[in-house]
Every structure is written in structure tokens, then in C-alpha cells.
Amino acid sequence: MSKRTCNSQPCRKTGFPPPCCYQKNMRVLIHLPNSKGWAHLVADTIPNLHAFAERIGVNKCWYSNKRNKRTGKSKNQPHYDLRGEQIQIAINAGAELVDQRVVRQFLKDTYDK
């Protein structure tokens, strides 16, 4: 979500910059909360993921890219853990609400190359 020169005003309803200020082909997904209330926010690139999270006010400490306990290698599952109202804020800011299976497949297709 690299910043572009944009003279547009933030949306009056959400307060977020308009989409024209960010990459048009960026894809951000979030799945429905699990039984414990947690959801994962993912994006097509790690910089886009961090930029989107910063834009909606999510602390970087909620970022995770888990490692395999046996090998120590990254599982290539970069995501932010969100809960409660953060989920709705992400959706209002443009994250696409999808099923958990879609997020898993998206991570596999995007990062396991």
C-alpha cells in the first residue's frame, strides 16, 4: 500500500484516505473470527500488510509469521491477529471478509513459491 501523491480528502464516514492514495491492485483479506474471537488479517505483500495495519491503528506487536518448531524455518504465513472491533475497522477500511479456507489458500498461493 505505497503512498501516492493524492489531493483527495479522507472519507468523512471512515476517516481513511480514499483508495486512490494506495496501490489499486493491493489485496487485503480477513476471515470470520474463530470460536475464540480471533481473526487473521493478510495481504498480498508484507509491506502492504504492515501499511494497512498501521493505517487502521493495529500495533505491530500483533504481527506474526510463525516458524516451524522443528526446522526453525518460516511457515510463510505473515498475518496480524485481530479481535473485536478491530475486525470491523479492517473491513470498513477495505479488507475483504472471506472464509478461513480462503485465507489459508491465499497465503499458500502468495507466499509458498
C-alpha positions, 0 to 999 in steps of 0.5 A: 500500500505505497503512498501516492501523491493524492489531493483527495480528502479522507472519507468523512464516514471512515476517516481513511484516505480514499483508495486512490492514495494506495496501490489499486491492485493491493489485496487485503483479506480477513476471515470470520473470527474463530470460536475464540474471537480471533481473526487473521488479517493478510495481504498480498505483500508484507509491506502492504500488510504492515501499511494497512495495519498501521493505517487502521491503528493495529500495533505491530506487536500483533504481527506474526509469521510463525516458524516451524518448531522443528526446522526453525524455518518460516511457515510463510504465513505473515498475518496480524491477529485481530479481535473485536472491533478491530475486525470491523475497522479492517473491513470498513477500511477495505479488507475483504471478509472471506472464509478461513479456507480462503485465507489459508489458500491465499497465503499458500498461493502468495507466499509458498513459491 
